[in-house]
């Protein structure tokens, strides 16, 4: 299962996440109990869930009402109270991580140590409810066992008034929390992404992507925001039973015309050991009608320098072409081991099975297993392939 958090339309806030989780089946009565009891240490609140329509899209609205306000609290004392709550360890640990993200952002912005940070808005009881409610719902739905992908967050625009005066949107804390993630301004002159919502998003997401990958949607939940705009003010979470992966690769090429067959074979092994995903040689005609070969290597970005150094060293090439960040579609792969009896002896064979949207597109035995059986039995490779079909 793959979970996609989609805040592209109207940003993200803690109560929007909770609303979307409830829309996907989280128990709203249990959430109300957990949120109110957890926040009580920081100030009483009241939580209500309702179904609303945001420009024709039915969604769940989680309304958190603060019944009393408390003074600011140091980060150390704040975390101490969270850790004493009667909650499962995983819920408390993840919640603490989220608040730490917020505190670290505040510390950097104000030029303070973490120990000097005092929570104001973040320490309020409604934020405690938002974080713990989101995390509890996430675990209750079993999403911790799934891959969670986050899409770009619409952060809004304009300016807002705070205790520190009028500041631009997105606020500095959001910018700091969202480092290494994707966000985009607009589509309205209003704050759409809260520090609390962004911190939850960054903690729960396993990966941040620009676009939705190839999926087969199974279910979708919608969490409503409190404001009304000319567009649906909603956060969407999509469930998909399968995913066709994509990644970014480098295609590295160079022409060679002076290596022997043995040297090219050795080069193959060197490049694969250096992290190449694939290596190929294509016969070509070079200038002055010289016969040569085109060496093409497919590699992940993190292996680029090792691959380049290996090519320079082994070929003496004076120039290597790199085409970076090519998007490659990758089917989901699973490996299964089956046992076959050949000539009264059992052999294990590993099969690689490829899936796209839950459908099998290929199922092939691993070559090294077939080679081992052929050598052990004295059979031709093609005969072994026939025996294990």
N, C-alpha and C positions, 0 to 999 in steps of 0.2 A: 504494500500500500504506500502511496505517496500523498503527502499533504501539501497543498499550496496555499500560502497566505497571500492574498491579493489586496494590497492597499492602494492600488493605482488610481482608483476613482476618487476617493475622498479621504485618504490618509488613514491614521491609526490612533486609537486610544484604548486604554485598558478595558473600558466597558463595551467597546465595539467588539473586541476579541471575545469577551465573555458571551456577548449576545450571539456571535457566530458559532461558538462552541455549543451553546444551548440549542441553537437551530440544528446542529448536527447530532443532538441526542444527549448532551450533558444534563444531569438532573438539576433542574432549576430550584427545587425545594432544598436539596442538599447544599447547593451553592449558596443560597440565601442564608442558610444556617451557618455555613463555614465563613462566609464573608462578614456577616454581622458579628459573630463571636470573635473572630480574629482581629477585627478593627476596634473592638470595644476597649482594648487596652490603650488605644490612641484617641478614642473619642467615639461616642455612639453614632451609629448610622442606621439607615433603613434601606433595604434593597427590595426592589420590585421589578418583575419581568413582565413585559407586555408585547403583543404582536402589533406591529405598525406597518404602514405602507409608505415607502419612500419613493415617490414618483412611480408608483405602480409595482414596486418590488417589495414583496412581503418579507419582513425581517424581524428579528428579535431585538428589543430595546432593553438594556439593563440600566435601570435608574438607581443611582446611589445618592441618597440624600444624607447630608451631614446634619446631625441633630445637635452637636456641640463641637466647639473648636478648642484646640489645645495649643500650648506654646511650642516653640521649636525644641528640638531634641538633638543631642549629639549623635553622630553616626554610631559610635560604640554602644551607647545606651539603647539606641534604636534597634540595632542588630541583636543585642542581648534579649530584648523583649520578643523579637521575632522567633529566636531560637527556643524560647520557653513556651511557645504556643503548642497546644495539643493537636499537632498535625503529623502526618507521616513524614519520615526523614527526607524522602526525595522532594516533597513539596516544600519543606522548609529550606533545604539546600539550594534548590533552584530559585526560590524567592530571594534568598540572601544574595545570590549571584546577581540577580536583577537589580536589587537596591545598591549593590556595590558598583555596578556599571554607572548608575545615576550619580552616586557619591563621587566616583572618580572623575566624572565629567565636570561636576560642580567644583571639585578641588582644583582641577586644571584651569578652569575658566577664571576662578577667583585667586589663583596663585597661592593655594593653601595646601597643607598636608591633609591626608585623609582624616587624621585624628581631629583636625580643626573644623571639619565640615559639620554644619548643623542643618538638619532638614527643616524646611518650611512647608512649601506646598507638598513636597514629596513625603514629608513626614505626617501629613494629614491622614486621617482615618480613611478617607475615600480612596486614596492612592494605595494604602495597605490592602483594602478590599479588592481593588482592581488587580493588583499583582497576585495576591494569593488566590483570588477567584479564577484568574486566567490559568495559573499554574495547576491548581487543583483540577479544573476542567480538562486541561491538556492531558494530565495523567489518567484521569477517570475514563477518557475516551481511548486510552492506549496509544496515544500519538507519540509517546516517547520511544516506542518500538518501531516507528515508521520514519521514513525520510521526510523531513520538512523543508520545503523550498519557499523562500521569500521573494516576492516580486518588488519592483521599485515603489517607494512610498511617495505619494503626493503630499507635499508639506504645506501647500497654501502659499500665501504671500502677504505683503503689507507690513503693518506694525501692530504691536500690542503694548499695553501698559502693564508694567510689573513693579515690584518693590524697588527695582533698580532703575526705574524710569522707563521711557518708551524705547523698545528695542525691535529690531527687524525680525520678521518671520522667514525662515525657521529660527527659533531662539537658539542661542549659543549651545545650550545643553543638548539639543537635538542634533546639531551639527557634529558635536564631539562624539556623541553616542553612535552616530551613523557612519563614522569613519570606516572606509573599506566596504561600504554598502552602496546601494543605488537609491537616490531620491531625485525628485523633480518638482520644480515650483508650480504653483497653481493647483487646480484650475480656477480658484476664487481668491479674492482679497480677504483672507481669513486664516487663522491658525488651524491647520488640519492634523498635524502630527504632534502629539504630546511627548515629553521626555519619558514618561512612564510607559506609554504605548510602544515607543521605539526601543526602549530597553528590554521589554518583554519579547518583542519581535527578534531582536538581536540574540537573545539568549536561547530562544526556542528554535530558530532556524538553523538547519545544518548547512544550508547553502543559499547564497543570494544570486538570483539570475535576472537577466534583463527581460526575458520573455518566458511564457509558459512553454515547457518542452512538449514533445508529442505525447499526449496522454489520451486515455479513454475515460472521461469523467463519469464517476459513479454517483456522487452526491455533492451537494453544495449547501453551505450555510451562510446566512447573511446577518451581520450584526449592525444595528443602526446607530448612527451618531445623534447627538442631541440637537444639532443645528439643522436648519432647512435651507437648501440652496436650489439653484435651477437645475441641479443634477441630483441623482440619488446619493444621499449621504450615507454610504454603507461600506462595510468591510466584508469581503468575500473570502471564504475558505472552501477549497475544492478538495474532494477525496477522489483518488484514482487508484484502481486496483493494480495498475502496472504503468510503466513509463519506458519510453524509448529514450535512452540517454544520449546526450551530445556532449562533446568536449572540444577544447581548442587544442590544435596541434601545429607543429612546425613541419613544413615540407622542405627538406634540405637536399640540394642537388649540386653535382659537379660532374664535369666531363673528364674521363680518364682514357689514356691511349697507350700507356706504357707498362701496365701491370700484367703479369702472367695469370693464367687461370687459377693456379694454386694461390697466388697472392690475393686475387679477388675473393677466393673462398675463405682465406684467412681473414680478410677485411670484413666479410660478413659476420664472422664469429666475434671479432673485436667490437663491431658496432652494436650487435645485439647484447653483448656483455656490458656495453656502455649505457644501455637503457633504451636503445632504439625499439620502437614498436614494430617496425617492418623495414626491410631492406630489399631493394630490387635493382637489377642491372638490365638495361635495355641497349641492344646494339644500335649504333648510330653511325652516320657518315659525317665526319668533321671537315673543317676547311682543308683545301688542297686534296680533297677526296680520301683523307685518311680514315681508316676504320677505327672506331673507338667505342666507348660504352658510356651510357648515362647512369651514374649512380644516384639513386633516389632513396632518401631515408625519411621515414615518418617518425616523429618524436614528440614527446610532450615538452612544453616550454622549459620545465625545470631541468631537463637533460640536455638542453641546447649546447651549452659550453663544452660539456664532456664529449658530445658527439662531434662538434667542430674540431676540437683538439685531436680527437682520434683520426678524423679524416685527414687533417693537415699532416699529422705524424706518419700515417701509413701510406699516403698517396703522394705526398709532396706537392699537392695541389696549390696553385697560386691564387685561386679564387673559388669561393663557395657561395652559392645562391641560397637565400633563406626566404621562404614565404611564410610569415608568422601568422598565428591566430586563425588558421583555417578551421571552420566548424565541421566536425565529423559526427555523423549519426552513429550511435552504438546501440545495438540491440541488447536486451537483457540476456545475461548468460548464466546458465547453471551447469554444474558438473555432476554427473551421476556415474557410479561405479557398478558394473555388472560382471558376473562371473560366468565364464564359458569353459566347458570341458572339451579339450582338444587332445586327441590321442591319449585318452584316459588321464589327463592332467588338467587341473583347474587353473585358469588364468583370469586375472582381473583386468578389465578394460574400462578406461574412463571415456565417457561420452560427453561431448560439449553440445549443449542444447541452446539454441538461440530463440528468443521470443520477441515478438512485436505486438503490443497491445493484447497480451495474453495468448496469442496464437503461435504455435511452433512453426518457425521458418526454416530451421535446419537442425539436424542431429547427426553428429559425426564422431567416429572414434578417434582418439588421439593417436597420431602417427607413431610416437615412441613406443606405445603399448603394442601396436601391430608389429613393429620392427622387432621388439623383444620376443614376441611369440614366434614370428617367422624364423628367427635365428635359433631359438631353442628347439623348435619342432623340425627344422630343416625344410619348411614349406616355402612356397613362393608367396610374396606379400599379397598378391591378388587373390590367392587361395584363402589366406587368412581373412581377408576382408569379406569373402563370400561366406565363410564359416560363422562369422559373428553378426551377420545381418539379423 
